[in-house]
Amino acid sequence: MLKRMNLRGRAGSAAKTPHICVVGAGFSGLRCAEVLSEKGIKVTILEGRDRIGGRVYQDNHLGHLVDMGANWIHGTDHNPILDLAKETNTVASLIGEKSGTFDELGEYMDEKKAERLSELVWGIIADAFKYSNDSSSIPPDRSLRDFFVEELEEKDLSQEDKKIVLQIAQMWGAFIGDPIERQSLKYFWLEECIDGENLFVASTYKAILDRVAKRALASATIHLSTYVSRVYTRDSMLTEAPGRVKVITSNDTFEFDEVVITASLGSLKCNEPVFYPPLPARLSQAIKNISYGRLEKVYIRFPTAFWDPYPRQGTGSAPDTDTSGFPFFSHFLHPLYHPGNPHSWSIELASLTSVLPSETRHPTLLFYLHGPCAAHITNLIHSMKPTSSEYYSRLNEFFKPYYSRLPNFDAESGSCTPTGILATDWSHDKLAGYGSYTNFQISHPAKEGEQQIELDKDIEALREGMPERAIWLAGEHTAPFVALGTVTGAYWSGEAVARRIAEAYGIGGGDDRVRKEDDSRKMVKIGKGGETLNGIDVD
């Protein structure tokens, strides 16, 4: 590819500093701008929002900052986001194994039973990753839930315990943003993550975002509230004297030598921005094939943490081993007792007092919602202001049946009445692509004469972009396989594109290393339990 680009004249134009447009000021766009600027390349960032950060931003509506987007660091081995957390004194906590479980009748489950069945769930997930790594014979319509059902047939468990295992397994939806019935088993291996542990960013991503933005904007020019609607490339781009790319925005028209599109996969699915000529069929098909998840969060703040009056002191550097007190995570399984939950969707809860360092604790509960449940909640409050009484009442009515089951709840006590509620609404956010991040869902088997969907090849097609038309793609959907759907992946993707552009113009790469995909499989760790699984190596 570099040889072909040199023939187009890029490398021969090194004497003239290219002008690069970066569409989007999320982590991929900011990192791309930073690397390009460091190499002396002129960069202009066009951002549709009135702020930077994209799907990483904070809100203080509750009286303290909370992350409305990403709030985890996925993987601790050679992760640049963890390095940035250390540089900025960001508190990132390693959460222990203990969790609470409420059964379908709202009763707190015996902890030993819940632990035993939860360990079984993670064991089956580990087996599913291993099985998925040899995916050639797996039908594309076989789901993770199908795998669970088949594995449970071989287990010596009561029917009641098997039912509970399937209910606990629904928590995987909070990882991918959709139910496990939609999770592809064939491409489950694409959900694997970087070696190490998952850390909860207890003090929010703000300091990390500020650091990345400061470096990126030191030299680059940024235009906020500038929505890119159309991008024109010219056939003459394929000649020895390539033309420039025209970008039409809500405010102005620009021309650039190269354009890096960091719009979300969801936006690309909505044909945002529109490309002229249209995208090649291969890219359009890849965008169509890859799925986009829906994960939402609801924060509920109380006067005091009535559920955890004596929280344990977390260190942020080691897993919590104390078995006393209220756990960080709780699971509400298939709640039949809640008439406002029409399909008894399972709910995940995180306590922002439990096991976190004292300076980051807040008397706040964080609920994670995914898929149809996330859509239901956001539809309840869509277009309402968080300060309105109806916004508060609708959310409180939905979540009270859950928080009222926590220890020490007293309906007559003011300590148990929320002082504020704040929900995300990515599902209605045009610039987020009406969703959260990439995932990999089941598909129908190819009919005779049709080409079978290959999601890994689709990711590679997006990652390649259209350099022959001076269009490059970056974002979590173009990341190395071990970082898809993460902030780290977005950061790496922007970095990789920047270096490809610089190399195409013959501008030195310096001493820093370019991260590249390695086809070799190796052993990596995921999420809970430290299970060792097959993955994709990244040099």
PABA-967226 format. One record per residue (C-alpha): residue in three letters; x, z, y. Coordinates in steps of 0.001 Angstrom, whole numbers, padded with zeros to 6 digits, always signed. Layout:
REM PABA-967226
ALAXZY ...
//
This chain:
REM PABA-967226
MET+000000+000000+000000 LEU+002804+000840+002453 LYS+004450-002514+001816 ARG+001181-004316+002514 MET+000674-002333+005708 ASN+004210-003126+006880 LEU+003426-006828+006445 ARG+000485-006293+008766 GLY+002952-005337+011442 ARG+002508-001577+011707 ALA+006129-000720+010935 GLY+007275-003449+013306 SER+005261-001786+016050 ALA+007223+001449+015935 ALA+008627+000761+019406 LYS+005087+001028+020739 THR+003564+004444+020204 PRO+000258+003987+018357 HIS-002889+005612+019661 ILE-004810+007329+016862 CYS-008408+008516+017002 VAL-009436+011504+014910 VAL-013208+011754+014530 GLY-014079+015417+014057 ALA-012388+018692+015033 GLY-012835+020594+011778 PHE-009858+021777+009748 SER-009030+018294+008438 GLY-009212+016718+011898 LEU-007223+019471+013593 ARG-004499+019416+010947 CYS-004318+015621+011092 ALA-003976+015731+014882 GLU-001299+018407+014667 VAL+000897+016470+012230 LEU+000513+013194+014118 SER+001303+014867+017455 GLU+004378+016535+016000 LYS+005679+013056+015213 GLY+005188+011898+018792 ILE+002048+009878+018108 LYS-000680+009784+020743 VAL-003888+011398+019437 THR-007429+011584+020783 ILE-009997+013750+019004 LEU-013686+012901+019334 GLU-015938+015822+018378 GLY-019729+015630+018343 ARG-020263+019366+018781 ASP-019565+021447+021865 ARG-017031+023469+019875 ILE-014208+022977+017405 GLY-014101+024072+013759 GLY-016801+021963+012116 ARG-018152+023922+009158 VAL-015876+026851+010044 TYR-017241+028896+012925 GLN-018315+032410+013851 ASP-021332+034001+015519 ASN-021671+037448+017145 HIS-025462+037575+017348 LEU-025437+040747+015216 GLY-022983+042557+017451 HIS-019953+041675+015359 LEU-018411+038379+014332 VAL-019533+036830+011052 ASP-018499+033566+009445 MET-021365+031098+009425 GLY-019365+028648+007339 ALA-016445+029266+005024 ASN-015539+032910+004404 TRP-013282+032718+001335 ILE-009730+031602+000629 HIS-009775+029871-002751 GLY-006514+030383-004598 THR-003486+032379-003506 ASP-000575+030371-004939 HIS+001084+028052-002385 ASN-002038+027999-000238 PRO-001361+027149+003433 ILE-004564+028875+004539 LEU-003303+032130+003051 ASP-000021+031577+004900 LEU-001992+031164+008127 ALA-003951+034321+007351 LYS-000704+036252+007066 GLU+000654+034722+010291 THR-002463+035733+012209 ASN-002943+039166+010607 THR-006271+038011+009213 VAL-007645+040490+006694 ALA-008375+038779+003385 SER-009554+041109+000627 LEU-009243+040793-003119 ILE-012611+041849-004507 GLY-012727+043822-007745 GLU-014623+042980-010894 LYS-017404+045512-010523 SER-020845+044207-009555 GLY-024407+045452-009659 THR-027263+043707-011447 PHE-031018+043973-010937 ASP-033161+042549-013730 GLU-036198+040306-013348 LEU-038449+043364-012830 GLY-036192+044725-010071 GLU-034712+047529-012180 TYR-031015+048312-011913 MET-029437+047206-015177 ASP-027274+049518-017227 GLU-023756+048864-015915 LYS-022103+048637-019323 LYS-024686+046128-020513 ALA-024403+044109-017315 GLU-020612+044097-017569 ARG-020696+043004-021203 LEU-023052+040113-020520 SER-021254+039128-017322 GLU-017961+038919-019201 LEU-019680+036655-021700 VAL-020840+034395-018857 TRP-017312+034044-017500 GLY-016002+033420-020999 ILE-018454+030540-021477 ILE-017516+029144-018062 ALA-013861+029239-019103 ASP-014751+027408-022321 ALA-016732+024856-020312 PHE-013689+024104-018153 LYS-011542+023592-021235 TYR-014189+021397-022847 SER-014605+019359-019655 ASN-010902+018568-019511 ASP-011466+016232-022456 SER-014499+014647-020859 SER-014410+011116-022244 SER-017127+011785-024820 ILE-019375+014000-022680 PRO-022610+012275-021594 PRO-022981+012147-017791 ASP-026425+013795-017942 ARG-025190+016876-019818 SER-025192+019914-017529 LEU-023402+023230-017437 ARG-026666+024905-018384 ASP-026889+022678-021470 PHE-023451+023948-022473 PHE-024571+027544-022016 VAL-027655+027020-024181 GLU-025583+025438-026945 GLU-022936+028175-026827 LEU-025546+030931-026920 GLU-027023+029459-030101 GLU-023761+030441-031794 LYS-023690+033976-030376 ASP-025006+037029-032217 LEU-027254+038172-029389 SER-030872+039180-029070 GLN-033217+036697-027429 GLU-033506+039097-024486 ASP-029746+039186-023991 LYS-029525+035396-024228 LYS-032170+035146-021517 ILE-030218+037529-019299 VAL-026992+035588-019850 LEU-028694+032413-018632 GLN-030014+034312-015625 ILE-026566+035683-014771 ALA-025115+032189-015183 GLN-027264+031051-012272 MET-024777+032789-009981 TRP-022517+029747-010463 GLY-024869+027995-008057 ALA-023419+030084-005221 PHE-020033+028452-005946 ILE-021248+024854-005875 GLY-024368+025012-003691 ASP-026804+023820-006367 PRO-028324+025137-009635 ILE-026334+024975-012877 GLU-028952+022555-014192 ARG-027426+020052-011762 GLN-023743+020844-012454 SER-022099+018037-014394 LEU-020325+019202-017527 LYS-018400+015938-017737 TYR-016883+016537-014301 PHE-016868+020311-014359 TRP-013071+020187-014288 LEU-013295+018929-010697 GLU-014595+022390-009724 GLU-011338+024074-010745 CYS-009300+025628-007953 ILE-005772+026561-006958 ASP-003836+029119-008985 GLY-004321+032760-008111 GLU-007269+034714-006796 ASN-010198+034185-004437 LEU-010003+036299-001276 PHE-012893+037295+000978 VAL-011914+036779+004627 ALA-013079+040173+005842 SER-012034+039732+009480 THR-013477+036169+009636 TYR-011682+032832+009960 LYS-011512+033078+013759 ALA-007814+033827+014128 ILE-006898+031147+011566 LEU-009060+028575+013337 ASP-007589+029532+016711 ARG-004051+029115+015375 VAL-004763+025697+013845 ALA-006544+024547+017015 LYS-003763+025775+019308 ARG-001190+023727+017442 ALA-003402+020650+017251 LEU-004499+020682+020879 ALA-001056+021377+022310 SER-000516+017615+022620 ALA-003716+015908+021533 THR-006605+015083+023873 ILE-010048+016242+022777 HIS-013515+015138+023910 LEU-016249+017604+022922 SER-019961+016729+022756 THR-018876+013166+022015 TYR-020816+011869+019044 VAL-019410+008799+017299 SER-022241+006463+016319 ARG-020523+003139+015558 VAL-017083+001961+014526 TYR-016108-001720+014811 THR-013133-003210+012996 ARG-012077-006838+013407 ASP-011248-009473+010850 SER-008077-010116+012846 MET-006837-006739+011588 LEU-005677-008622+008507 THR-003376-010904+010511 GLU+000149-010414+011770 ALA-001232-009266+015142 PRO-003973-006826+014227 GLY-006695-006054+016746 ARG-007811-002588+017682 VAL-010710-000515+016420 LYS-013634-000060+018807 VAL-015429+003308+018679 ILE-018848+003694+020309 THR-019828+007261+021216 SER-022664+009039+022984 ASN-020569+009101+026165 ASP-018208+006172+026214 THR-016514+003331+024345 PHE-012911+003660+023163 GLU-010342+001454+021453 PHE-007597+002727+019136 ASP-004908+001450+016806 GLU-006147+003569+013888 VAL-009195+005777+013308 VAL-009329+008793+011005 ILE-012890+009676+010011 THR-013243+013357+009068 ALA-017043+013324+009096 SER-018544+015211+006156 LEU-019542+013531+002924 GLY-023143+014318+003856 SER-022749+012415+007115 LEU-021263+009425+005303 LYS-024231+009526+002935 CYS-026500+009263+005974 ASN-024520+006224+007182 GLU-023056+008242+010031 PRO-021186+006682+011712 VAL-022214+003068+011147 PHE-019323+000739+010314 TYR-019100-002926+011341 PRO-018452-004800+009108 PRO-020138-002497+006560 LEU-018056-000405+004219 PRO-016765-002190+001116 ALA-019028-001879-001917 ARG-016506+000354-003713 LEU-016486+002921-000913 SER-020242+002802-000437 GLN-020778+003391-004149 ALA-018338+006309-004178 ILE-020161+007949-001272 LYS-023462+007480-003097 ASN-022162+008823-006424 ILE-020624+012094-005203 SER-023069+014908-004521 TYR-023351+017256-001559 GLY-024346+020891-002070 ARG-026516+023295-000089 LEU-025208+026808+000390 GLU-026720+029051+003047 LYS-026083+032649+004083 VAL-028277+035337+005571 TYR-026737+038400+007260 ILE-028901+041504+007656 ARG-027505+044353+009777 PHE-028743+047956+009624 PRO-028078+051022+011802 THR-026057+052502+008938 ALA-025102+051408+005450 PHE-027782+053493+003742 TRP-026901+051956+000355 ASP-023257+052990+000566 PRO-022891+056193+002612 TYR-019382+056896+001299 PRO-017718+053484+000937 ARG-014426+053263-000898 GLN-011354+052288+001092 GLY-010241+048767+000270 THR-006653+047685+000780 GLY-007043+043942+000983 SER-003945+043578-001194 ALA-005002+044746-004641 PRO-008160+044615-006734 ASP-010453+047578-006424 THR-010188+049771-009519 ASP-012413+052632-008386 THR-015691+052573-010311 SER-017542+054880-007906 GLY-019687+053845-004962 PHE-021659+050673-004322 PRO-020104+047369-005479 PHE-019290+044452-003199 PHE-021417+042013-005224 SER-024942+042495-006582 HIS-027130+040014-008434 PHE-030911+039849-008353 LEU-031860+037968-011507 HIS-034966+035782-011622 PRO-037065+038179-009498 LEU-040608+038028-010875 TYR-041651+040878-008562 HIS-041340+038850-005351 PRO-044391+036649-004592 GLY-042582+035151-001599 ASN-039950+033691-003918 PRO-042112+030927-005423 HIS-039732+029935-008217 SER-038056+033321-008781 TRP-034698+031999-007613 SER-031814+034328-008327 ILE-030131+035843-005253 GLU-026518+036928-004683 LEU-025714+039854-002377 ALA-022442+041029-000827 SER-022120+044408+000884 LEU-019872+044260+003948 THR-019075+047948+003660 SER-018011+048116+000037 VAL-014277+048072-000813 LEU-013336+046341+002451 PRO-010668+047783+004761 SER-012237+050181+007256 GLU-011535+048042+010329 THR-013587+045176+008886 ARG-016598+047110+007593 HIS-020052+046612+009029 PRO-023430+048031+007930 THR-024425+044517+006965 LEU-025695+042817+003825 LEU-024788+039195+003186 PHE-027124+037157+000966 TYR-025917+033889-000574 LEU-028555+031223-001278 HIS-028129+027819-002856 GLY-030019+024660-003723 PRO-033835+024788-003505 CYS-033796+028455-002463 ALA-031495+027628+000450 ALA-033815+024804+001472 HIS-036842+027118+001265 ILE-035280+029729+003551 THR-034045+027271+006145 ASN-037442+025574+006222 LEU-039034+028958+006984 ILE-037032+029344+010182 HIS-036143+025790+011182 SER-036225+025270+014974 MET-036736+029010+015610 LYS-034335+030950+017815 PRO-032547+033865+016096 THR-033738+036100+018938 SER-037424+035421+018260 SER-039640+037983+016557 GLU-041055+035404+014140 TYR-037546+034471+012990 TYR-036836+038133+012261 SER-040166+038803+010555 ARG-040065+035758+008281 LEU-036574+036528+007037 ASN-037210+040243+006727 GLU-040372+039598+004716 PHE-038417+037483+002258 PHE-035423+039805+001831 LYS-037027+043247+002004 PRO-038039+043172-001697 TYR-034300+042972-002443 TYR-032686+045411-000030 SER-035506+047919-000656 ARG-034195+048283-004210 LEU-030788+049462-003067 PRO-029801+053137-003412 ASN-031171+055602-000828 PHE-033736+053191+000610 ASP-036529+054994+002464 ALA-039251+052856+004007 GLU-039967+055599+006569 SER-036360+055862+007726 GLY-035108+053932+010737 SER-031753+053681+009006 CYS-033359+051320+006492 THR-034887+048986+009084 PRO-032755+045951+010014 THR-031481+045816+013591 GLY-030740+042103+013321 ILE-030931+039141+010967 LEU-028953+035916+011188 ALA-029173+032895+008883 THR-027171+029701+008619 ASP-028983+026375+008625 TRP-026578+023725+007417 SER-029495+022041+005650 HIS-030832+020835+009026 ASP-027466+020256+010695 LYS-026955+016543+011331 LEU-023236+016865+012051 ALA-022732+018802+008806 GLY-024510+016045+006918 TYR-027484+018296+006104 GLY-025534+020367+003607 SER-022407+022386+002927 TYR-019734+020755+000777 THR-018978+018399-002084 ASN-020085+019105-005637 PHE-020365+017135-008870 GLN-023776+016697-010394 ILE-025208+015111-013503 SER-026165+011446-013492 HIS-028067+009106-015774 PRO-026085+007185-018401 ALA-025284+003652-017343 LYS-027702+001024-018537 GLU-026547-002165-020174 GLY-024578-004197-017658 GLU-024105-001243-015299 GLN-020791+000411-014586 GLN-020535+004051-015603 ILE-020026+006516-012755 GLU-016507+007975-012631 LEU-016507+010753-010051 ASP-012758+011347-010122 LYS-012162+007660-009378 ASP-014749+007898-006599 ILE-012795+010744-004979 GLU-009637+008654-005209 ALA-011408+005712-003562 LEU-012474+007913-000643 ARG-008975+009327-000404 GLU-007530+005809-000136 GLY-009899+004857+002693 MET-009581+001450+004348 PRO-006069+001309+005796 GLU-006265-002494+005785 ARG-009022-002112+008410 ALA-007214+000783+010157 ILE-009850+003234+008901 TRP-008748+006382+007101 LEU-010910+009096+005557 ALA-010144+012821+005439 GLY-012064+016000+004696 GLU-012764+018366+001817 HIS-014286+015431-000106 THR-010922+013592-000135 ALA-008768+016604-001033 PRO-006511+017080-004059 PHE-008677+017778-007098 VAL-007791+021481-007114 ALA-009020+021950-003541 LEU-012192+019874-003285 GLY-014924+021576-001293 THR-012585+024111+000346 VAL-010957+024761+003717 THR-007581+024342+002053 GLY-008632+020947+000764 ALA-009783+019846+004208 TYR-006480+021014+005723 TRP-004400+019204+003085 SER-006417+015993+003423 GLY-005831+015786+007169 GLU-002148+016414+006663 ALA-001848+013725+003983 VAL-003561+011036+006076 ALA-001417+011851+009111 ARG+001757+011383+007121 ARG+000522+008145+005573 ILE-000170+006764+009053 ALA+003188+007885+010384 GLU+004983+006329+007428 ALA+003061+003080+007899 TYR+004449+002889+011449 GLY+007946+003729+010283 ILE+007874+007078+012036 GLY+010050+009613+010210 GLY+008503+012050+007794 GLY+010877+014924+008607 ASP+011798+017608+006124 ASP+008279+018708+005300 ARG+006733+017674+002015 VAL+003735+015450+001424 ARG+001306+016875-001105 LYS+000450+014326-003758 GLU-001840+014257-006767 ASP-000180+014700-010137 ASP-002012+013326-013147 SER-000549+015988-015399 ARG-002828+018812-016505 LYS-001609+022379-016291 MET-002916+025900-016672 VAL-004602+027365-013606 LYS-006755+030397-012889 ILE-010221+030510-011443 GLY-012393+033051-009697 LYS-013356+036123-011631 GLY-011649+037542-014641 GLY-008401+035622-014198 GLU-009334+033204-016984 THR-006599+030677-017754 LEU-007986+027159-017673 ASN-006888+023554-017637 GLY-006593+021938-014227 ILE-004956+019307-012116 ASP-001455+019965-010866 VAL-000524+019414-007237 ASP+003167+019123-006429 
//
